[in-house]
Amino acid sequence: MPRVGYQGEPGAYSEDAVRLRFGDAEPQPLASVREVFEAVEVGSCDFGVVPLENSQAGSINETYDLLVRHGVRIAGEVVIRVDHALLGLPGTQPADLARVYSHPQALAQCEELLVNLGVEAVPDKDTAGAARRVAEEADPKQGAIAGRRAAELYGLEVLAEGVQTYPENYTKFAVIGHAPVGAWGEPDTTSIVFAVSDVPGSLHACLEGFAAQGINLRKIESRPQGGRPWTYLIYLDFEAGSDEERARSALEVLAAHTSFVRVLGSYPAWRD
């Protein structure tokens, strides 16, 4: 039974992702995404499940930064549908609320509801933690945005369901560890990070090798490089295992035009 760390309280979407990817896991709730990385790095957890990207709100920048700083690899991925609910104390009506707590990403995903209610949106560390706070403080003017399971765990009432602005709302989580999980299948996706050489056309030259090998790019995004103002790291996901000959050829072309390149992981894409 692997020990799998996640950020948040029991009932958080991250815990749902752990249970979906590792049916027999021992979920380990931790206070922050950073602590999940540290627990995996030192071995107190076998794996970690960390949020990577939301289909509505975009990338989770903290996770991408931590992938560069820590010596762990992406061993897999899991995608879950995020169906937010508005929670409150039993007997509360939505019109009674003055403040709604949740993770900043969840608040952003439910902006239309919050504006219509005219409430104060208050960031909290995670969705389930916000639900527990509302239950413990027992203030009828306070509500939370979280999943239905959080309402069941903390004795709250579901005041409204499906409250995200866009109904089709998904979050992709990365499974981090020191080695891939062979039982999940052969790697068909690779994530890398690199810095291009500071000359015109470098990025174009970096990507030419993938086009020449017929490799599809799933995602490309730049992030500021910590400690070096106005310089950027580029994160790239492509559809091939890193040990495939065509991937090695494409990475050789890329390496010739970069000042830094690192494979963050090679793993099978999530298929539900």
C-alpha positions, 0 to 999 in steps of 0.5 A, spaced: 500 500 500 503 506 497 503 512 501 501 518 497 501 525 499 497 530 497 495 538 499 489 539 503 484 536 507 480 529 507 475 531 502 479 535 497 479 534 490 487 532 490 485 526 495 479 524 490 485 524 485 489 520 489 484 515 490 482 515 483 489 513 481 491 509 486 485 505 489 489 501 494 493 508 497 494 510 504 493 518 502 497 522 506 494 530 507 499 535 507 499 543 508 502 545 502 504 543 495 511 544 497 511 539 503 508 534 498 514 535 494 519 534 500 515 528 502 517 524 496 524 527 495 526 524 502 522 518 502 516 519 507 511 518 501 512 513 496 508 518 491 505 525 491 499 527 487 499 535 485 495 539 481 498 541 474 493 544 470 485 546 470 481 546 464 478 553 466 484 557 470 490 554 467 497 552 469 498 551 477 505 555 477 507 553 483 507 546 481 511 547 475 516 551 479 517 546 484 518 541 478 524 544 477 527 545 484 526 538 486 529 532 484 523 528 483 520 526 476 513 526 473 511 518 474 504 519 471 498 523 471 490 523 473 485 528 470 478 529 474 472 532 473 471 538 478 464 539 480 464 545 485 458 546 490 456 551 494 456 549 502 453 552 508 451 550 515 444 546 515 438 551 514 442 556 511 440 559 504 445 562 499 442 569 500 444 569 507 451 568 505 456 574 506 463 571 505 465 564 501 471 561 502 475 556 498 482 555 494 483 561 489 483 557 483 476 554 485 474 562 487 476 563 480 472 558 477 466 560 480 466 567 479 460 568 476 456 565 482 460 569 487 458 576 483 451 574 482 451 573 490 454 579 492 459 576 497 466 577 499 470 571 496 476 569 501 482 565 499 483 559 503 489 554 503 484 548 499 477 547 498 476 542 503 479 546 508 475 551 507 469 547 508 472 545 515 473 552 517 465 554 515 463 548 520 468 549 525 466 557 526 459 555 525 457 562 522 451 562 518 454 568 514 460 564 511 460 559 506 465 555 502 466 552 495 468 545 495 466 538 493 460 534 495 464 529 499 467 535 503 460 537 505 458 530 508 465 529 511 464 536 515 456 536 516 455 542 511 449 542 507 449 543 499 446 550 498 447 549 490 451 544 485 455 545 479 456 552 481 463 553 476 462 558 471 463 553 465 460 546 466 466 542 463 471 543 468 477 538 469 483 538 473 490 535 471 494 532 477 501 530 476 503 523 480 511 525 482 516 520 484 523 517 483 521 512 478 515 511 473 510 506 475 510 500 470 503 497 471 500 503 468 503 502 461 509 504 456 510 511 456 507 515 451 508 522 453 514 526 456 515 533 459 521 537 459 523 544 461 529 548 457 532 555 456 533 557 449 539 560 447 539 568 447 539 568 439 534 570 434 530 564 432 532 559 437 525 557 439 524 555 432 530 551 432 528 547 438 522 545 435 524 543 428 526 536 431 519 535 433 516 537 427 521 533 423 520 526 427 512 527 426 511 528 434 505 532 436 506 537 442 501 537 447 503 543 451 508 549 451 508 554 456 514 559 458 515 561 466 519 566 469 526 563 471 527 564 478 533 569 480 534 572 473 529 577 471 526 577 464 529 570 463 524 564 462 524 557 462 519 553 457 515 547 459 513 542 453 509 536 453 510 532 447 507 525 445 512 520 445 516 516 450 523 519 452 526 512 450 523 512 443 528 513 437 524 519 434 524 522 441 531 522 442 533 525 435 528 531 437 531 532 444 538 532 440 536 537 436 533 541 441 539 541 446 543 544 440 539 550 441 538 551 449 543 553 455 539 548 459 534 542 458 531 537 463 526 531 462 521 532 468 518 525 466 516 520 461 509 517 463 503 514 460 497 519 458 491 519 463 485 515 459 479 514 463 
